[in-house]
């Protein structure tokens, strides 16, 4: 008679963090109800202000719906979503996002078509982010609700359309096409809270279980990154193997078994640190102003007045005569060139650091993609600093005390820079290269941090 060894795995009491995930799984109706409340509020805040007149000069956030909506969207919501993604993962996507909720909902009644190959291209989120960022600057999306309705409303309509065409109870838009998805995927890598999958526990589970409908189409069993996970809680407790857990914010990037994808690396340097930084600072850049004045003077001297015409549709370039805010064709061309040319130039300069470091180390696991992801804390600090400029402009208009602001900016920039340097040092320390090569790699990885620190110092303290 053969003997069989039976192993018992005692059930472990879930931690307080794990209980949050289980709560979310057990209260789907509450989450869906919350999502519909967000959808209604989102629609009201996007649509109604677009039909209101310009606020009076003495109007305030608390007594003017147009200003209130502007502050909520661009002063609180957008930077708040970025902060939430860095701290707790993509909870905005999974629990609150109106576009995702609508897209998933309508897909229940849509055509349910199979996904075409072109739609699955990994570069769409990056392309969509760059296009949305540039177009938003051309039409002044942060300043005018008509532009916000066009950009945000257009994105929502596209999300619903994709939901009607493809998938069944899935978030095809969110996974493959959402302009913010690539940015969220990068920032979620350093979130200290994530859904951890125990592969061994998953494989040995033999009891009954309820299948999970993962809306963003993830293979939960093989999930090793927080990038694509929407943190909705639907898979919490699945097969006693999925738990909402705390981790070091640097754990994923230091884990050489975790994916280091090219789209994520390119989105980080060219999107978050490149084009987005150019979008945040062109309005205060003396270089932009000097170039504009020089070109305008040259055009006048040579009788080329067409580029100075400001009779342009508001949906193409900013055109609000009642606010004395009109972009010329020259303005539009310069903004386009500054954001794309300057953004991609900056991104290339930043990418040179990880590329040189990877070349020096010559270690397969330390590719330029993984070393680029070491800049994620710097990217998080940069995008939060940039978006908080909108918050600050509203607070200044209300004459609130902002004496704390320089210290906040310096602290956040220092935290992002030091976090990236620490990650780079940890990665490089594990390489089998010689001392000189590792020292050179450290210097190469320090260059992007120094460059971004210089840029934000110019923006906040010199310009």
Protein Blocks (a to p, Z undefined) as FASTA:
>chain_A
ZZddddddddddddfklmmmmmmmmmmmmmmmmmmmmmmmmmmmmmmmmmcccddfkbcf
klcfklmmmmmmmmmmmmmmmmmmmmnojmlmmmmomklmmmmmmmmmmnopacdfklmp
mklmmmmmmmmmmmmmmnommlpmklmmmmmmmmmmmmmmmmmmgojhiafklmmmomkl
mmmmmmmmmpcbdcdddfklmmmpcbdcdddddfkopafklpcbfklpgolommgoiahl
accddddfklmmmmmkbccdfklmmmmmmmmmmmmmmmmmmmmmmklmmmmmmmmmmmmm
nopaklmpcbdcfklbgcdfknopacdfklmmmmmmmmmmmmmmmmmmmmmmmmmmmmmn
opaklcfklmmmmmmmmmmmmmmmmmmmmmmmmmmmnopafklmmmmmmmmmmmmmmmmm
mmmmmmmmmpcbdfklmmmmmmmmmmmmmmmmmmmmmmmmmZZ
